[in-house]
């Protein structure tokens, strides 16, 4: 059964679209979230294995945990609460590169968004900065989560297309199928209850660790 997404105004949708478009300068294109190491190890070799890998990341790894951190930041009522959410997000990063990825993208997002929309966002990890910005602009939580997750997986599909024999049409088919899972993930994490944090996408975490010492690479993570 489909999960409803909040009705949003045109301006709210356009704001989220701007924040999460590939042209927004967070540098997402430079990060593969360990996928480059997975391709190097032969753990991901073609379109179907890429889809399986990304499905695990979404359901059992950083996709779900990021959605939970985003929601917790959106619900935060004070600067101290927001700092606590961010501290948890940093502690939950499974490797040096994962922490680098989320902190660098968060810093870039915060700098640009502060300049245009105001507020104080710099120094936060990416999902936490986005959640705080969305709350400040009265953007619907569930739509923010879904659009964040779609941008996240879309970027990884693009990374996969640079590493693997995956064409443009196949990549969009993968994105369409994975996007159908996103409303459910958003609904399950909307409370922002960090006592429900978990991650069991262990091979994806190992790939991120292996990437730290990979000699030939094109991605930062």
PASEBA-1860 file (N, C-alpha, C; in nm, 3 decimals):
! residues 221
1> XXXXXXXX> 0.084/-0.119/0.000/0.000/0.000/0.000/0.088/0.124/0.000 ~ 0.055/0.221/-0.083/0.133/0.343/-0.095/0.122/0.428/0.031 ~ 0.229/0.496/0.065/0.231/0.586/0.180/0.213/0.728/0.131 ~ 0.120/0.802/0.191/0.090/0.938/0.146/0.206/1.031/0.175 ~ 0.224/1.128/0.087/0.322/1.234/0.106/0.246/1.363/0.129 ~ 0.293/1.444/0.223/0.224/1.568/0.257/0.205/1.656/0.135 ~ 0.090/1.725/0.132/0.068/1.825/0.029/0.159/1.944/0.054 ~ 0.228/1.987/-0.049/0.321/2.098/-0.034/0.285/2.207/-0.135
9> XXXXXXXX> 0.320/2.330/-0.105/0.298/2.440/-0.197/0.405/2.436/-0.306 ~ 0.379/2.506/-0.413/0.476/2.513/-0.522/0.610/2.567/-0.472 ~ 0.606/2.670/-0.388/0.730/2.729/-0.338/0.810/2.630/-0.253 ~ 0.739/2.549/-0.173/0.808/2.450/-0.091/0.875/2.345/-0.178 ~ 0.803/2.299/-0.279/0.860/2.199/-0.371/0.979/2.256/-0.445 ~ 0.966/2.380/-0.490/1.076/2.442/-0.564/1.199/2.464/-0.476 ~ 1.178/2.496/-0.349/1.291/2.513/-0.257/1.365/2.381/-0.240 ~ 1.291/2.273/-0.214/1.354/2.143/-0.199/1.422/2.099/-0.328
17> XXXXXXXX> 1.357/2.125/-0.441/1.418/2.088/-0.569/1.549/2.162/-0.590 ~ 1.552/2.288/-0.551/1.676/2.365/-0.565/1.784/2.310/-0.474 ~ 1.750/2.283/-0.348/1.849/2.232/-0.253/1.907/2.098/-0.297 ~ 1.824/2.014/-0.360/1.864/1.876/-0.386/1.896/1.849/-0.532 ~ 1.896/1.953/-0.614/1.937/1.935/-0.752/2.087/1.913/-0.760 ~ 2.136/1.841/-0.861/2.282/1.821/-0.873/2.361/1.951/-0.886 ~ 2.295/2.061/-0.927/2.366/2.187/-0.943/2.387/2.261/-0.810 ~ 2.319/2.217/-0.702/2.341/2.282/-0.573/2.480/2.243/-0.524
25> XXXXXXXX> 2.565/2.339/-0.488/2.708/2.311/-0.471/2.746/2.241/-0.341 ~ 2.702/2.117/-0.326/2.746/2.036/-0.212/2.854/1.937/-0.253 ~ 2.879/1.925/-0.383/2.985/1.836/-0.431/2.951/1.689/-0.423 ~ 2.821/1.655/-0.428/2.781/1.514/-0.414/2.842/1.425/-0.521 ~ 2.867/1.479/-0.640/2.921/1.400/-0.750/3.059/1.343/-0.719 ~ 3.128/1.398/-0.620/3.264/1.355/-0.589/3.268/1.236/-0.494 ~ 3.152/1.192/-0.445/3.148/1.086/-0.343/3.073/0.964/-0.396 ~ 3.130/0.846/-0.374/3.064/0.722/-0.418/3.012/0.639/-0.302
33> XXXXXXXX> 3.033/0.685/-0.177/2.981/0.615/-0.059/3.035/0.471/-0.052 ~ 3.160/0.454/-0.096/3.221/0.321/-0.095/3.193/0.238/-0.218 ~ 3.108/0.287/-0.308/3.072/0.209/-0.426/3.193/0.183/-0.516 ~ 3.284/0.279/-0.521/3.403/0.260/-0.605/3.484/0.140/-0.557 ~ 3.498/0.125/-0.427/3.571/0.010/-0.373/3.493/-0.119/-0.399 ~ 3.361/-0.114/-0.389/3.280/-0.233/-0.416/3.296/-0.278/-0.560 ~ 3.303/-0.183/-0.653/3.325/-0.217/-0.793/3.466/-0.274/-0.812 ~ 3.563/-0.215/-0.744/3.701/-0.262/-0.754/3.716/-0.404/-0.702
41> XXXXXXXX> 3.641/-0.438/-0.598/3.646/-0.572/-0.539/3.562/-0.675/-0.616 ~ 3.483/-0.628/-0.711/3.396/-0.717/-0.786/3.268/-0.754/-0.713 ~ 3.234/-0.678/-0.609/3.111/-0.704/-0.535/2.989/-0.647/-0.609 ~ 3.011/-0.546/-0.689/2.907/-0.488/-0.773/2.962/-0.485/-0.915 ~ 2.890/-0.547/-1.009/2.947/-0.566/-1.142/2.858/-0.517/-1.256 ~ 2.728/-0.502/-1.232/2.637/-0.463/-1.340/2.511/-0.402/-1.279 ~ 2.413/-0.372/-1.365/2.292/-0.305/-1.320/2.217/-0.377/-1.209 ~ 2.187/-0.505/-1.223/2.113/-0.575/-1.116/2.186/-0.576/-0.983
49> XXXXXXXX> 2.316/-0.598/-0.984/2.390/-0.598/-0.856/2.399/-0.457/-0.799 ~ 2.406/-0.355/-0.886/2.403/-0.217/-0.838/2.271/-0.187/-0.769 ~ 2.162/-0.232/-0.829/2.030/-0.210/-0.768/2.018/-0.281/-0.633 ~ 2.067/-0.403/-0.625/2.063/-0.477/-0.498/2.147/-0.405/-0.392 ~ 2.266/-0.361/-0.432/2.355/-0.291/-0.340/2.290/-0.165/-0.284 ~ 2.233/-0.084/-0.374/2.173/0.043/-0.332/2.045/0.019/-0.252 ~ 1.973/-0.088/-0.282/1.855/-0.121/-0.203/1.893/-0.154/-0.059 ~ 2.004/-0.225/-0.041/2.053/-0.255/0.094/2.096/-0.129/0.167
57> XXXXXXXX> 2.165/-0.040/0.096/2.209/0.086/0.158/2.088/0.168/0.201 ~ 1.986/0.173/0.117/1.865/0.249/0.151/1.791/0.190/0.270 ~ 1.768/0.061/0.266/1.683/-0.004/0.365/1.755/-0.032/0.496 ~ 1.883/-0.067/0.487/1.953/-0.117/0.605/2.077/-0.037/0.643 ~ 2.112/0.063/0.564/2.234/0.138/0.588/2.211/0.286/0.603 ~ 2.295/0.364/0.535/2.295/0.509/0.553/2.167/0.575/0.505 ~ 2.097/0.515/0.411/1.970/0.575/0.368/1.873/0.589/0.484 ~ 1.850/0.480/0.552/1.757/0.482/0.666/1.809/0.567/0.781
65> XXXXXXXX> 1.937/0.554/0.814/1.988/0.631/0.927/1.990/0.781/0.895 ~ 2.023/0.818/0.773/2.020/0.960/0.736/1.878/1.015/0.744 ~ 1.781/0.936/0.700/1.642/0.981/0.709/1.601/1.003/0.855 ~ 1.652/0.921/0.945/1.623/0.934/1.087/1.692/1.058/1.144 ~ 1.816/1.081/1.108/1.886/1.202/1.154/1.819/1.329/1.101 ~ 1.778/1.325/0.976/1.709/1.439/0.917/1.583/1.470/0.996 ~ 1.505/1.367/1.028/1.382/1.387/1.103/1.409/1.439/1.243 ~ 1.512/1.385/1.308/1.546/1.432/1.442/1.585/1.579/1.440
73> XXXXXXXX> 1.660/1.620/1.338/1.698/1.761/1.325/1.577/1.848/1.298 ~ 1.485/1.799/1.218/1.362/1.873/1.185/1.278/1.895/1.311 ~ 1.278/1.797/1.400/1.199/1.805/1.524/1.271/1.884/1.634 ~ 1.401/1.906/1.622/1.478/1.971/1.729/1.423/2.110/1.760 ~ 1.408/2.139/1.887/1.349/2.266/1.929/1.453/2.370/1.971 ~ 1.573/2.326/2.004/1.677/2.418/2.051/1.808/2.388/1.979 ~ 1.901/2.484/1.988/2.033/2.464/1.929/2.105/2.347/1.996 ~ 2.084/2.330/2.125/2.148/2.219/2.196/2.096/2.085/2.146
81> XXXXXXXX> 1.966/2.075/2.125/1.909/1.951/2.072/1.966/1.921/1.934 ~ 1.980/2.024/1.852/2.035/2.005/1.718/2.180/1.958/1.726 ~ 2.257/2.014/1.816/2.396/1.973/1.834/2.404/1.827/1.878 ~ 2.311/1.785/1.962/2.310/1.646/2.007/2.278/1.551/1.892 ~ 2.185/1.591/1.807/2.154/1.509/1.689/2.277/1.498/1.600 ~ 2.345/1.610/1.579/2.462/1.610/1.494/2.574/1.526/1.554 ~ 2.592/1.532/1.685/2.694/1.450/1.750/2.665/1.302/1.729 ~ 2.539/1.264/1.735/2.500/1.124/1.709/2.528/1.085/1.565
89> XXXXXXXX> 2.499/1.177/1.472/2.524/1.148/1.331/2.673/1.126/1.306 ~ 2.756/1.207/1.368/2.901/1.191/1.352/2.949/1.060/1.415 ~ 2.899/1.028/1.532/2.940/0.906/1.600/2.895/0.781/1.524 ~ 2.785/0.794/1.448/2.730/0.678/1.378/2.800/0.652/1.245 ~ 2.882/0.746/1.198/2.957/0.724/1.074/3.049/0.604/1.091 ~ 3.042/0.510/0.999/3.110/0.382/1.017/3.259/0.386/0.982 ~ 3.305/0.494/0.922/3.445/0.501/0.882/3.487/0.646/0.867 ~ 3.618/0.666/0.853/3.672/0.800/0.835/3.613/0.867/0.711
97> XXXXXXXX> 3.603/0.792/0.601/3.551/0.852/0.478/3.402/0.882/0.487 ~ 3.327/0.799/0.556/3.185/0.828/0.574/3.166/0.958/0.651 ~ 3.244/0.979/0.755/3.237/1.102/0.832/3.277/1.221/0.745 ~ 3.383/1.205/0.668/3.428/1.310/0.578/3.319/1.346/0.478 ~ 3.256/1.245/0.422/3.151/1.265/0.320/3.034/1.346/0.376 ~ 2.983/1.307/0.490/2.865/1.374/0.544/2.899/1.511/0.601 ~ 3.019/1.526/0.658/3.055/1.655/0.715/3.088/1.757/0.606 ~ 3.156/1.714/0.501/3.192/1.807/0.393/3.068/1.852/0.315
105> XXXXXXXX> 2.979/1.759/0.285/2.858/1.797/0.214/2.769/1.885/0.302 ~ 2.765/1.855/0.432/2.687/1.937/0.523/2.742/2.078/0.533 ~ 2.875/2.090/0.539/2.938/2.221/0.545/2.908/2.302/0.420 ~ 2.918/2.240/0.304/2.890/2.309/0.178/2.744/2.350/0.169 ~ 2.655/2.259/0.206/2.512/2.292/0.204/2.483/2.408/0.299 ~ 2.541/2.403/0.418/2.515/2.507/0.517/2.562/2.644/0.472 ~ 2.680/2.651/0.414/2.734/2.779/0.371/2.646/2.846/0.266 ~ 2.605/2.770/0.166/2.523/2.827/0.059/2.384/2.862/0.111
113> XXXXXXXX> 2.325/2.773/0.188/2.188/2.793/0.234/2.179/2.908/0.333 ~ 2.278/2.922/0.421/2.281/3.037/0.511/2.285/3.168/0.434 ~ 2.365/3.172/0.329/2.381/3.294/0.251/2.250/3.336/0.185 ~ 2.172/3.240/0.139/2.050/3.270/0.064/1.928/3.279/0.155 ~ 1.914/3.182/0.248/1.792/3.174/0.329/1.813/3.221/0.474 ~ 1.937/3.239/0.514/1.963/3.279/0.651/1.971/3.160/0.744 ~ 1.980/3.188/0.875/1.990/3.082/0.975/2.135/3.046/1.002 ~ 2.154/2.946/1.089/2.287/2.898/1.125/2.293/2.749/1.101
121> XXXXXXXX> 2.364/2.710/0.994/2.366/2.570/0.952/2.505/2.513/0.938 ~ 2.607/2.596/0.930/2.741/2.544/0.907/2.788/2.462/1.027 ~ 2.874/2.366/0.995/2.928/2.280/1.101/2.843/2.158/1.131 ~ 2.737/2.138/1.052/2.649/2.023/1.073/2.670/1.919/0.963 ~ 2.644/1.794/0.995/2.646/1.690/0.893/2.531/1.714/0.796 ~ 2.539/1.653/0.680/2.447/1.685/0.571/2.299/1.662/0.605 ~ 2.258/1.543/0.649/2.115/1.525/0.678/2.066/1.613/0.791 ~ 2.153/1.642/0.888/2.115/1.727/1.000/2.096/1.871/0.953
129> XXXXXXXX> 2.189/1.919/0.870/2.177/2.055/0.816/2.051/2.068/0.731 ~ 2.022/1.966/0.651/1.903/1.972/0.566/1.776/1.969/0.649 ~ 1.772/1.884/0.751/1.655/1.878/0.837/1.630/2.008/0.909 ~ 1.737/2.071/0.960/1.723/2.198/1.029/1.677/2.308/0.934 ~ 1.733/2.309/0.813/1.693/2.410/0.714/1.547/2.391/0.672 ~ 1.505/2.266/0.654/1.367/2.238/0.616/1.270/2.284/0.724 ~ 1.304/2.260/0.851/1.218/2.304/0.960/1.209/2.456/0.963 ~ 1.322/2.524/0.941/1.323/2.670/0.945/1.238/2.730/0.834
137> XXXXXXXX> 1.229/2.659/0.723/1.150/2.708/0.610/1.009/2.647/0.605 ~ 0.971/2.576/0.712/0.838/2.514/0.721/0.809/2.419/0.605 ~ 0.909/2.341/0.569/0.892/2.243/0.462/0.845/2.111/0.520 ~ 0.757/2.040/0.451/0.705/1.913/0.504/0.817/1.811/0.527 ~ 0.814/1.747/0.642/0.919/1.652/0.676/0.923/1.535/0.579 ~ 0.808/1.473/0.553/0.810/1.351/0.471/0.857/1.380/0.329 ~ 0.816/1.492/0.273/0.862/1.527/0.138/1.011/1.556/0.138 ~ 1.060/1.622/0.242/1.203/1.649/0.253/1.282/1.519/0.259
145> XXXXXXXX> 1.235/1.425/0.340/1.303/1.296/0.350/1.306/1.222/0.217 ~ 1.191/1.216/0.152/1.182/1.141/0.026/1.271/1.204/-0.081 ~ 1.269/1.336/-0.089/1.350/1.401/-0.192/1.499/1.392/-0.161 ~ 1.533/1.396/-0.032/1.674/1.375/0.007/1.720/1.235/-0.032 ~ 1.640/1.135/0.000/1.677/0.997/-0.030/1.685/0.973/-0.180 ~ 1.595/1.033/-0.256/1.602/1.016/-0.401/1.728/1.082/-0.458 ~ 1.763/1.200/-0.407/1.887/1.264/-0.452/2.009/1.179/-0.415 ~ 2.006/1.121/-0.295/2.115/1.036/-0.248/2.134/0.915/-0.340
153> XXXXXXXX> 2.026/0.845/-0.368/2.039/0.724/-0.450/2.065/0.760/-0.596 ~ 2.011/0.872/-0.642/2.036/0.915/-0.780/2.184/0.944/-0.801 ~ 2.247/1.008/-0.703/2.389/1.036/-0.714/2.471/0.907/-0.717 ~ 2.430/0.808/-0.638/2.504/0.682/-0.637/2.483/0.603/-0.766 ~ 2.366/0.614/-0.825/2.345/0.552/-0.956/2.436/0.617/-1.060 ~ 2.446/0.750/-1.054/2.537/0.820/-1.146/2.681/0.776/-1.125 ~ 2.719/0.756/-0.999/2.853/0.705/-0.971/2.870/0.565/-1.029 ~ 2.768/0.482/-1.012/2.772/0.348/-1.067/2.786/0.346/-1.218
161> XXXXXXXX> 2.724/0.443/-1.284/2.734/0.450/-1.430/2.874/0.488/-1.476 ~ 2.950/0.554/-1.390/3.090/0.586/-1.424/3.183/0.468/-1.397 ~ 3.136/0.372/-1.316/3.221/0.260/-1.276/3.185/0.129/-1.343 ~ 3.061/0.117/-1.388/3.007/-0.011/-1.433/2.938/0.003/-1.568 ~ 2.913/-0.109/-1.638/2.840/-0.103/-1.764/2.689/-0.087/-1.741 ~ 2.650/0.031/-1.697/2.509/0.063/-1.670/2.473/0.184/-1.755 ~ 2.378/0.169/-1.845/2.340/0.276/-1.936/2.243/0.375/-1.872 ~ 2.214/0.482/-1.946/2.127/0.587/-1.894/1.986/0.536/-1.869
169> XXXXXXXX> 1.931/0.461/-1.962/1.794/0.411/-1.944/1.787/0.313/-1.828 ~ 1.883/0.222/-1.821/1.885/0.126/-1.711/1.899/0.199/-1.578 ~ 1.982/0.303/-1.574/1.998/0.378/-1.451/1.868/0.442/-1.406 ~ 1.791/0.496/-1.499/1.663/0.557/-1.464/1.561/0.452/-1.421 ~ 1.568/0.334/-1.480/1.479/0.225/-1.437/1.510/0.184/-1.293 ~ 1.640/0.177/-1.261/1.679/0.145/-1.124/1.629/0.252/-1.028 ~ 1.645/0.379/-1.066/1.600/0.488/-0.981/1.449/0.483/-0.960 ~ 1.374/0.453/-1.064/1.228/0.445/-1.051/1.187/0.337/-0.953
177> XXXXXXXX> 1.250/0.221/-0.963/1.213/0.110/-0.874/1.254/0.140/-0.729 ~ 1.373/0.193/-0.710/1.417/0.223/-0.574/1.337/0.338/-0.514 ~ 1.294/0.434/-0.595/1.216/0.547/-0.544/1.084/0.501/-0.485 ~ 1.031/0.390/-0.533/0.904/0.340/-0.481/0.916/0.298/-0.334 ~ 1.039/0.272/-0.286/1.058/0.232/-0.147/1.069/0.352/-0.051 ~ 1.092/0.469/-0.106/1.129/0.583/-0.022/1.018/0.633/0.071 ~ 0.892/0.641/0.027/0.788/0.686/0.120/0.777/0.598/0.245 ~ 0.798/0.469/0.230/0.791/0.378/0.344/0.905/0.405/0.442
185> XXXXXXXX> 1.026/0.427/0.388/1.140/0.459/0.474/1.115/0.589/0.549 ~ 1.061/0.688/0.478/1.030/0.817/0.542/0.928/0.799/0.654 ~ 0.825/0.722/0.629/0.720/0.701/0.730/0.776/0.630/0.853 ~ 0.866/0.535/0.832/0.921/0.458/0.943/1.022/0.537/1.026 ~ 1.074/0.645/0.971/1.176/0.723/1.043/1.128/0.863/1.081 ~ 1.002/0.893/1.054/0.951/1.030/1.071/0.954/1.079/1.216 ~ 0.953/0.989/1.311/0.954/1.030/1.452/1.086/1.095/1.492 ~ 1.193/1.062/1.420/1.324/1.112/1.459/1.376/1.052/1.588
193> XXXXXXXX> 1.323/0.939/1.626/1.362/0.872/1.750/1.496/0.801/1.731 ~ 1.602/0.859/1.785/1.735/0.804/1.762/1.763/0.677/1.840 ~ 1.672/0.637/1.929/1.689/0.508/1.994/1.662/0.394/1.896 ~ 1.606/0.428/1.779/1.577/0.327/1.677/1.688/0.318/1.573 ~ 1.800/0.383/1.597/1.912/0.376/1.504/1.964/0.232/1.491 ~ 1.989/0.191/1.369/2.052/0.062/1.344/2.109/0.064/1.203 ~ 2.204/-0.023/1.177/2.260/-0.035/1.043/2.318/-0.174/1.029 ~ 2.277/-0.245/0.925/2.327/-0.380/0.902/2.375/-0.399/0.758
201> XXXXXXXX> 2.402/-0.289/0.688/2.461/-0.299/0.554/2.613/-0.306/0.569 ~ 2.658/-0.418/0.627/2.798/-0.428/0.669/2.896/-0.424/0.552 ~ 2.860/-0.487/0.440/2.953/-0.490/0.328/2.973/-0.350/0.269 ~ 2.868/-0.269/0.272/2.881/-0.131/0.226/2.976/-0.053/0.318 ~ 2.969/-0.080/0.448/3.061/-0.014/0.542/3.205/-0.061/0.519 ~ 3.221/-0.190/0.493/3.355/-0.243/0.466/3.412/-0.183/0.338 ~ 3.326/-0.166/0.238/3.371/-0.105/0.112/3.421/0.038/0.136 ~ 3.348/0.112/0.221/3.393/0.249/0.252/3.528/0.248/0.321
209> XXXXXXXX> 3.551/0.149/0.406/3.681/0.138/0.474/3.792/0.100/0.376 ~ 3.762/0.008/0.285/3.862/-0.034/0.187/3.901/0.083/0.095 ~ 3.805/0.170/0.069/3.833/0.281/-0.022/3.939/0.375/0.034 ~ 3.954/0.378/0.165/4.052/0.468/0.227/4.194/0.438/0.181 ~ 4.222/0.313/0.146/4.358/0.276/0.105/4.363/0.230/-0.041 ~ 4.255/0.249/-0.115/4.253/0.211/-0.257/4.346/0.304/-0.335 ~ 4.436/0.249/-0.415/4.541/0.330/-0.477/4.488/0.409/-0.597 ~ 4.412/0.346/-0.683/4.360/0.412/-0.802/4.213/0.440/-0.783
217> XXXXX> 4.175/0.568/-0.783/4.035/0.602/-0.760/4.002/0.738/-0.820 ~ 3.872/0.757/-0.847/3.825/0.884/-0.904/3.732/0.957/-0.808 ~ 3.683/0.889/-0.704/3.593/0.949/-0.607/3.666/0.976/-0.476 ~ 3.617/1.073/-0.400/3.678/1.106/-0.272/3.646/1.003/-0.165 ~ 3.533/0.934/-0.179/3.494/0.830/-0.084/3.438/0.711/-0.160
END
